[in-house]
Amino acid sequence: MIIETDVTGVLGGALVFATFCLILALLAAAFRIVIGPTLADRVVALDFVSMIVVVFLVVFKLLSGVDAYMYAAIALALIAFLATVAFAHYIERSRGDRDD
């Protein structure tokens, strides 16, 4: 593995499985960002990517035992929420301009 861990048994196997699932979800979301037919699809996929990274940081914290990853995950979740709200506001304003 990439890091040294003391987590073994069922929890260790579940964390490794969760990491592989997160990588697959990240690839699927990246595909939607590139291919997404509308701006809204791309924004939702970008929000999904940020939440995948938050969950990955939590899993990495569980594997490594370093508490700083949890703090980084909380900060990233807050920033991602604000970015999603800003993108939603931008999409709403850009659609409103077309109607006028």
N, C-alpha and C positions, 0 to 999 in steps of 0.2 A: 504494500500500500504506500501511499504518498507520505503518510504521517505515522508516527509511533502511537499506538493506542493500547490501552489495557482492557478495552471492552471486548469481551469474547462471548461465546455462546449464542443464545438466541438474539439478544440485543445487538451484538456485533454483526450478526448476519442480517438482521433487519435494517441496520443502518447502512450496510453496504448495498443491500437491495434498494433502499430508499435513494441512495446516491445515484445508482444506475437509472432508476425511474425518473429522477430529477433531470438527469442529463438527456434522456429521451424527450421529456416534456420541454426542455429548453430548446432542443432541436426543432420540435414541432412548432413552438412559438416563434422561433427565428424564421421558419418557413412562412408562417402567416404574416410576419412583418414584411418579408420581401415580396410575397405574392398577393397579400391582402388587397382586395379590389377597391376598398374605400379607406378614407382616412380614419374613420371610426374603427374599422377592423384593425388597423395598424396600432392605434392607440390602446385598444383592449389587449392586443398581443404584447405591447410594450409594458403595460401594467402587469400582465401575466409573467413576463420575464422578470420584472422586479420582484414579484412575490416568490418566484422560484428561487431567486438569489437569496431572499430573506430566509426561506426554508432551508436552503443549502447551508447558510451560515449557522443556523440552529443545529442542523445535523453535524456540521463540522465542529461545533462547540461540544456536542455530545461525544464525538469521537476523540477530540483532543483534550477536553477538559479545561480549555482556556476561556475564561469568562468574557474576555474582550470581544469575542465573536458575537455573543448575545447582545452586547451594547451596540455593536455595529449593525446587527440585524434590526434592532429597534429604531435606530436612527434612519436606516435605509427605508424601513416601512413608513415612517413619518414623511420623509422626503418624497417617496413614491406616491403617497396619497395626495400630497399637495400638487405634484406634477400631473397626476391624473385629473384632478379638479381643474387645473389650469388648461390642460388640453381639452377637456369637455367644454369649458367656457369658450375657448378658441373655436371649436367646432360649431358651437351654437351661434356665435357671432358671425362666423363665415357663412353659415346657412341663412341667417337672417338678412345678410347683405344681398343675397341673390333674390330674395323675395321682393325687395323694394324696387 
